[in-house]
Amino acid sequence: MNWSYEPAGDLDQPMAERLRRFPREPDLSVYAARSCASLIIRSWLRLYHRFEVSGAEHLPADGSFVIVANHASHLDTLCILSALPLRKLHRAFPAAAQDYFFVSIPRLAIAAVVVNALPFGRRGNIRNSLEMCRHLLENAGNILILFPEGTRTRNGQMDEFKPGIGLLAAGTQIPIVPCYLSGAFEAWPKGKILPRPRRLRLKIGAPKTYAGFAAGKESSLQISADLRSAVAALAL
Amino acid sequence: MSPQAALHSEVFRNYFFIMLGVLVIAGLVLSFVTWVLKKPITSIWATYKSWLIMAPVVLGFVFAGRAAIIIFLCFIAMMGFKEFARATGLYRDWWMVGAVYLGIIAIGITSLIRQPQGDEAGEGWYGLFIVLPVYVVALIVLIPIVRNRVQGQLQSMALALVGFVYIGWMFGHLAFLANANNAYGYLLYVIFATEINDVAAFTCGKLFGKHPFRSNISPKKTWEGAIGAMLVSMALPWVLRFSFPYFGTLQLVLTGLIVGIGGQMGDLSISVIKRDIGIKDMGAGIPGHGGILDRIDSLIYVAPLFFHMAGYYYFMR
């Protein structure tokens, strides 16, 4: 009799290491914790920040897609996750700075358990990180959340978009959904310990695809600029 | 069982000091080997350090009372089953895993509540606890039917069943022991003696081990280790007789045999699973020990045997 056992790939690693790797093995307790956290976060955003979403009909119903948004505070990720249907929670992967979120244990717990983050290397290994993103999007139904500015804004103004998103989108059919979150900078700017009760509004725009673009430096800069203006247009 | 009862229980106080003493002496011996004999035993220090955490945690939950230790042991059973599921690949089938978790929660509930109506005396619903596998089997075979699935279902059902009966229910007997009149004596003896049996097997094997015991299953285990552990386990019931002063010679011998033989069978049974799958440890939860299942494997086998032996000769509750 030949049974096939498929042990978890991270069997011999302690919990912290298991959370640090990507893709992570599915874990019932992590999923349960994430679902509970998400319910709490959703109600907190609605009550404390009077969080509103418009344009949710633009989110593709099936297939993989990418969400790009402006980055003003830690609330951004939570808001976008809260705008998605709850059943997609475990399939949504916000790209988070590996050098910031995947170092200390408390941040790791928040990144890997609560927001289901993808460890994105900001220095040196960007190509590997983009490869990871591409791999993720090959699985139908996965959602990648990217902040192409690369870091939270210091002054409330949207920075230039880095070309990584262009490299990812050029020559593919993957829909890129631009989003703009307003109020996050006023609510929780970089450097403040706790968020203030400011109103948050998330506008979701129509998805864009860049199948006609050849992969390359030139086109990726073009795509990034185009997406930046699409996000900026939602701000008006 | 309650904090007050534990403070007034001579058995609990004795075990507190015995465990403290054993840990202190073991620390001194390891220090002597490291710094006087200059032998590198880093891995044994890691194992020892984990004992320094595990022993107070277990004693703490026993001290905290009946509900605390029952919930704690069910939590350990869940963690153990989770390792088993991750090792065998069953963890991908959330329905099966969920059914076994439900079963383990049922173990906790039947250990905590009284029989709602009927003639059972004392805490815990023994009648339901002891037939729980029937209901869990019924639940597990229901899953493929509800999901209308065939492919690979026998393997999933079989793994879920071994997981529940062996890791959940057999280990769960330890939780039900908390309902015994002599809960402190039984629980603390079974846990302490089984772990001492493990340590004795390891130590005797290291010191005198030559002849492999079950070479295909666990190449490092030796006859010398097994016999050494057996001798220690046969002596322990007399040394710790205060745990069950009413035991006669027959019961003391049986206790020694159950811990001495059962402990090593439990250890080997998990080794069979590990070797069949082709992994070294069940997990990495406890530094120096491997996974939780690697630590509780002997208890799984010993707990029900001791439970029913004691239950056969004396009133449990």
Interface residues (C-beta under 8 A of the other chain):
Chain A: W3 S4 Y5 E6 P7 A8 L11 D12 Q13 P14 M15 E17 E25 P26 D27 L28 S29
Chain B: K82 R86 A87 T88 G89 Y91 R92 W94 V97 G98 Y101 Q155 D276 I277 G278 I279 K280 D281 M282 G283 A284 G285 P287
